[in-house]
Amino acid sequence: MKRRTFLKLSTVGGAGAALAGCGEQTNQLIRFIPDETLVPGVATWRPGICTLCPAGCGLQVRIMEGDAEVIRNGQAGVVKMGLAKKLEGNPQHPVNHGTLCARGQAGLQVTFNPDRVRHPLKRVGPRGSGKFAEISWDEALQELLTHLSPLASPGSAHSMAFLAGPLRGQRRVLIERFLSAFGAAQFVPFELFDDSVLRAANQLSFGRDQLPTFDLAESNFVMSFGADFLGTWNSPMAQSVAYGIMRRNRPGARGKFVQVESRMSQTGANADEWIPAHPGTEGQLALGIAHIILSEHHRSPEAAGAAGSRIEGWHNGLPEYSPEAVAWKTGVPPQTIMRLAREMAVQTPAVAIVGGAPLAQTNGLFTALAINALNALLGGVGKPGGLQFTPRPPLPGHGSSETNSKGLTGTSVRSLAQHILSGQARTVESLLLYEANPVFATPATWHVKEALESVPFIASLGHFIDETSVLADLILPDHSYLESWMDDVPESGTTAAVVSVAPPAMHPLHNTRAMPDVLLDVAHRLGGRASQALPWKSYEEMLQAALAPLAHSPSSITASSPDDFWTKVKDQGGWWSAKGSAAPERESAAHAVPALKNEEAQFDGPAPGYPFYFLPYASQQFFDGRHANLPWMQELPEVLSTGMWGTWVEINPQTAATLKIEQGDLLEVASRHGSVRAPALLSPGIAPDVVAMPVGQGHVEYGRYASGRGANPIKILAPDVERTTGSLAWAGTRVSVAKAGTGELILLSGGPTKWSQERVRR
Amino acid sequence: MAHRWGMVIDLDRCTGCEACVAACHAENNIATVDAAQAANGRTMHWIHVERYWEGEFPNVRARFQPVLCQQCDAAPCEPVCPTYASYHNSDGLNAQVYNRCIGTFYCADACPYTARYFNWFNPVWDKPLNLQLNPDVSVRGVGVMEKCTFCIQRITAAEIQAKAENRDVKDGEVKPACVQSCPTAAMVFGDLEDPSSQVSRLAGSMRATTLLAEVGTFPKVIYLERESSHANE
């Protein structure tokens, strides 16, 4: 760099500091003052909270000083600031114990993503065109208020909706309080892999509206029905840590692990025994096992308590589920069913896990209840080595409604779309959008895009433009999670009550504002009910007030004063109690709900025209598609296929041979509702009547790394839902497969592929 | 005091989650190429997870094996280098001096583990992705061969710290990024010279093997075999 340019840039940096006008001036100034705690070249570690999936792992953020190029008030400058350099697990955190998965580590590329929205935007082109113009925060907030104030007046004929990911902790409280100021406002949480079926089942079986925690470290037998619990499901880090202990940390005892699924997942690849049962029959298999345990008197039916009473015929020994009958339905040989039942009854503690595809069927609730009953029969519920529940922190207002399924199943995106398209009287006038992308992650037949297009005003509070937020009229960009005050209440993964809290790990890079602070500001400007419901000046203040009562609960923190308590919470990355299993709350009215009869999964598409079960699965790289804009994840080889930078269709080699399909051929996968194209990947780990595709690619509007790459299998799914809970039955579609040309499959060019299988003892 | 750094990878614990792969990219400033170049086999995964299929449906198994530079005691990559870019350092590591490398490919050809990666291009980080770069690790330019260093920057930092405190590096004090991130504790790093270190004890396991032992490279990455199935079909 020329000396002249250098001087110019330094001056601009200084001028930017002086000129930074919008918002609170002091905050703006602080951004330009070098972090005094930082020594150049020496790393500092700050706590954080991972938001890349709902597990809620604790982070440790490595901060080092660096030069960031920023634009302030239209002027470019270079500022010295603390920058996040690496994300690692917080060793003290009770969920992940210092570990962090590949997706969590790639979270660095969320903050530094070149496609982040860097300043407030207003739509200038037609809706969905992606044409936006930069505006100031004052203009943006004014615009938002113009649309929201009429809705806040009593007796407003129009309503608003807040569509977001299933937020927890104080962000959820804040949004609910914010919405309480509006006449008819609804919170619409959306997540593709939302597990609400399992929460509903746990409520019925165990009185806990919550995802389970598995004490695998103490288990001697683990049977998982479709749950990718070491990869993408529930709390994968907590489960992986425990899995390692189960396998090798106990001298002389190595827990056995059996996986039931029709397509081998990363988790299934680690099983001692891999059992490809027909899709949708997992519940019957579980009851077949329970039948043997009961008929051979390993346990009495009463041992299962309320969970058993949910299944018709339980107390008569499940006569419908003889090994022969179950074998016919599931495709699992009767001898295997009997052997597994005996092993499970004897090798205690034994635990059954269910998650993923088995619950995304029309009979998902039945399957979950059947496996819950099996767990209860095995006697591991609330016991070491079994199924437990994370206790809720002793905070007022942290009841079940806040974290769990009530909200998820209450107002789904599907009913919101139906409501909007029906044109009823109280239409949705304004929609606020935050960290949810239902236009990408719902079947085309749900018509979410069409519905949102007809909403008069949409404002997005997220920090990326995706298929949903591109429809917004106004974008008020959020800080990244490393730049914001964060909090979370993990739903599962530990037997300690946890409230994670983390101050911003670094200053914001761009002209963004944290979503909670924007809402507090808007509430304040609205006045009336809104400002009464949200009296706090900042989110930090709200968090501190919310956590204050915890100072008196037993935990690892001993504090001399409220301020001391808050300082220690911030340093540790949250508050947590000692570990202890939360006993399930047995419901008193166990028989209030009629027991469920055997229920078969219904698939969309007749078998003659659509011969394959279609399995879209949560991707190791992209989860539900939200990480497709992270280049590290695009280039991470999916471990079973080694595929990168694309989508593929997994098909059994024998099926492929019959159809004259070769590896890399472009396939057209068609359901009754649409079709997608992707190259064929011949995989021996998939049943001959199943084809599978990873979810996550096929974005049309999600930045430079994700857009226009691969295909989105969700789009072609049938609109079917789980019969009782209304959750999307994303594994309930059948498809046909036809060769459509030559495709491109990008696989990891292998290392010592042939030789290394011949390993020699040292 | 000289060390002999080594790693044990327990394949009975490894679940193929690839946390190590992401950790390595973040720690070592490894560039991503792009779809087109990935298709040409030009990705640079210093550590990657090999997957081996065994059997056919339904009696099929997949085995995972993380493969990284094996830091061989008799490393075939070292004697072939005409510029002494790849050499054996005093801690027994197969080190690579990027400034000496002229990209002859001899080392990559000699490596039986294909653990060496060539920079076909100058790496590009779309701004502000450049801010993620770890200042402790140099960025490699076009024409240079690179590979796993056992996170030598972390080893050096620990050695300097220990020296300042007038003590030896403690067992478990150095953790390369992959080891640190491993959720199942499948990877253990330490001094093979110290018989009481965890890595030495594990290396003496009945399950211990090395990759391609028959080629006589004497790797310092030791694999513990996965237990065979309990299934009695």
Interface residues (C-beta under 8 A of the other chain):
Chain A: G41 M64 G66 A68 E69 L83 A84 K85 K86 L87 E88 G89 N96 G98 T99 L100 C101 A102 R103 Q105 A106 L108 Q109 F112 N113 P114 L230 G231 P236 M237 S240 V241 Y243 G244 R247 R248 R254 K256 M264 Q266 T267 A269 N270 D272 E273 W274 I275 P276 T336 R339 L509 Q620 P631 W632 M633 Q634 E635 L636 P637 V639 L640 T642 M644 W645 G646 N652 P653 Q654 P684 G685 I686 A687 P688 R704 R709 E744 I746 L748 S749 G750 G751 P752 T753 W755 S756 Q757 E758 R759 V760 R761 R762
Chain B: D10 D12 R13 T15 G16 C17 E18 A19 V21 A22 A23 H25 A26 E27 T32 V33 D34 A35 A38 A39 G41 T43 H45 H48 V49 E50 R51 Y52 W53 G55 E56 F57 P58 V60 R61 A62 R63 F64 Q65 V67 P112 Y113 T114 A115 D126 K127 P128 L129 N130 L131 Q132 L133 N134 P135 A177 Q180 S181 C182 P183 T184 A185 A186 A208 T209 T210 L211 L212 A213 E214 I222 Y223 E225 E227 S229 H230 A231 N232 E233
